[in-house]
Amino acid sequence: MTKFRVGDLVYWWPDGDDAAAATREEWEIERIGDNGRLEVKLRGTKAEHFVTGEPGFFRLVHKRKPHALFWVDLETTGLAPQSAEILEIAYAVTTFDRFDATDQHGKLLVQGPASSKIRCGDQNWGDDFIRDMHARSGLTADMTLASKSLPGWASFSGYRFDTIVAHEHALLGLSADWPTEDKDEKVVIAGSSAHFDLSFLRFYMPSFVKRLSHRVFDTSAVEMFARTLGYEPPSRGEPKHRAADDLAGSMQIARDVAAWLEGRRQT
């Protein structure tokens, strides 16, 4: 049996596959409630568990949570995937609770009809607003340079220039070991207004999207909720409309709100 103490009470649970493979010193133990059925939250370095049971005897219960967050930002030629194309992709995979990146790519350009038009100086893609936005961000210039390279790694600044099919193939390889059966453990798409990016991924990368949860972790909504509690977000400036920069901004929003909420919890 493994024992630990909270206040004047000693709790324990059976050793074995269901027990925490950690010593007492590796856990921060916090009392959750005492109404005849007690819960104690155990925060470890690798997982979060709840111990439940009647007073005196407890068993370890694994609290299911998403395997990871898939952060993504897209730059496109328009707002509707049925009539617009993806030009640039940035993504990162992070842990669910600490936003620590385990895989990250920010220089992915898409070869397609729009890139061919950009290379030739054809203005028949997007509308005036979209073309001006991408020209001011530098994306149009980068697309022009990349489209003069062969598919694969472009010859400047470490960009990867390839078809949408090739980019999806890479993501399918990345996600090969992600959980797919338990809906509570499936990887969740994340980002600022991530429903927009998800709509394009559903249209252009349907096989990859099947590996994602139906849920969306939208940092703009998270920040809005925090503001109802009194949170004052720092000044962030306007979006840069480059996938890697805007992706980093979305992840920073999540970190800022999490830090603020943690501060409230401790006061």
N, C-alpha and C positions, 0 to 999 in steps of 0.2 A: 504494500500500500504506500502511496505517496501522500504526505501530509503538508499542509501549510496553515499559517495562522493569520487571521484577520481580527484585530482587537483581541478579545478574550476567548474567541471561539477557534477551534481547530477543525479544519475541513480536510477531507481526503477523497481520493478516487482510485479505482483499480489500476494497477500498472498493466501495460500491454499495448496493443495497437491503438486503443482508444485513449490512452493516457498521454499527457504532454511529455515529449522527450526533451525535457529541460529541467535544470535544477531550480530550486526556489529562487536563487539570486537572479535568474534570467527573466523573471516575471515581475511586472508591476501589477499588484493586486488591488482591485478597487471594489468595494462593497456596492452592490447595485440596489438591493431591496430586501426586506424582511417582513413578509406578510404570511408566514406559514410555508411558503415555497420560496426559497432563497435563490438568488443568482449572484455569482461572483464573476466579474469580467477579468480575464487574464490577457494582458497584452505582452506578447513576446516579440522577438525580432523577426519572426517569419510568418506569424498568423495571429488571428484573434479568435479566442474561444470563449464559450460561456460554460460555467459549471452550474448544474441545476440539480435539485433534489430536495428531499425533506431535511429539516434541520438535523445535523449530525452526520449524514451520509450524502455524498455528492458524486455525480458521474460527469465526465467531460463530454460536452456536446459541441461539435464543430459547427460554427456559424457559417453557412455558405455565403460566398460573395463572389463578384466577378473575378475571373482569373487575371484580368489586366484591363487597362484602358488603351484603346487605339485612337490616338490623337491625329487628326488630319486637317489639312487646309488645302483648298483647291483654288486656282485661278482659272477662270473660264471665259469663253467668248460671249456669254449671255447668262440669263437666269433660268432657262428651261432646258433640261438635258435632252429633250426630244429635238431641239433645234440648235443647241449650242454644243461646243466642244470643250474638253478639258485641255488647258495649255500647260499648267504647272501643278505639281503635287509635292507636298511635304507631309511627312508623317513621323510619329514617334510612338513607341509602345512603352507604357509605364506601369509600375505597380499601381494597384487600385487605391491604396490609402496614402501613399507618400509621394506619388508622382515622380518616382525615380525612373529615369529613362533606361530601358534595357536594349532598345534598338531605335535608331533614328536616322532618317534620310531627308534631306531638305533641298536637293538640287535635281529634281526629276522633271524633265520637259517632255512633252508628248508630241510625237510625230503624227501628223494627220493632215486632212485637207486644209485646216486653218494655217498650220505651219508652212505648208507649201505656198499659200497665198501671201503670207508674211514675207517669205523669202523673195518672192517675185515683185513685192511692192503692191500687190493687189489689195485694194481697200474693201473688198466685198466680204468682210467677216465682221461680226459684231455690229454695234451701232456706233455713232460718233462718240458717245460718252465712254463706252467700253474701250474703243481704240485709243482715245486720248488718255484714259486712266492707265492703260498698259504701256503706252509710250512714255508717260511721265515716271512710271515706276522702274523703267528700264527693262521690263519683260519683253517688249517687242524687239529691242536690240539684241537681247540674249537669244530669243527665238530665231532671229535672223542669222546670228553666228552659228547656233547649234544646227540649223537646218542645212548648213553647208557641209556638215560632217556626216559620216556614215552612221547608221543606227548603232547605238551602244554608247560608250563613253565619249562625250564631245571633247574636242581638243582645247577647251578653255575652261578654267575655273572649276574643274571637277564636276561638271554637269553630266547627267545621264540623259541622253536624248533617244527615246525609243517609242515604239507604238504602244497604244493603250493595252493591247493584248499582252505585250511583253511585260509591262508594268504589273498587270494583274497576275501574270505567271509568277513574278517575283513575290508578290504578296501572298499568293497561295503557298509558296514555299515557306515564307515566314510564319504563316499561320497553321502549318501542317499539324502541329502538336497542340493547338488550342482545343479546349473542351467544346464539344458540340452537342452533347446529349442533355445536360442539365441546364435549363434556361437561366438559372440563377448564377451559374458559373461562366456563362459565355462572355467573351470579351465585348465590352461596351464601346461604341464610338464616342469620341469626345472632341470638343472644340467649341469655338464661339459660333452660335447659330449652326450647330453641326447638322441640323436637319437638311440644310441646303447642300452640304457636301455629300450627305447620305443619299440624297435624291440622285445625284450624278453617279455615285458609285453603284447604286442599284441599277441604273441604266447601262453603264459602261463596264461594270465589273460584277455581274450578278453572282458568279460562282464564289467570289471572295466574300460578298456581303452575306451569303448564307451562313458563314461562320461567325457572324456578328450577332449580338443580342438585338432584340427589337427595341431595347431601351436606348436613350440618348442622354449623354452627360453634356449638357449645354452650359458652358461657363457664363454666357451672358445672362441666362436665367438664374444661375447660382448667385451671381453678383447682384442681380435685381432683388432676389429674396433676401440676401444679406442687408441690402439697403433698407428693407422694411424693418430690420432689427436695429438700425442705427449706424450701419457701416457706411463710411465715407471713402469711396475708392480714390486712389491716387490719380493724378492727372497722367494720362497715357498718350495723349496726342492722337492724331488720325491714323487709321490703319495704313500700312505701307503698300498693301496690295501686292506683296510678294509672299509666296506660300510659306517659306521658312520663317520669315519675320513675323507674319501674322499668327503662325502656329505657336511660336515662342511667346507671343503676347497672350494667347489664349491660356497656355499653361501657367503663365505668371498670374493671371487672374485667379486661377484655382488655388495657387499657392498663397496668394495674398489673403483670399477669403478664409482659407483653412487656418492660416496663422492668426487672423483676427478672431475667428470663432474659438480657437484654442485659448487665446488670451481671455476671452469672456468666460470660458469654462473655469479658468484658474482663479478668477476674481470672485 
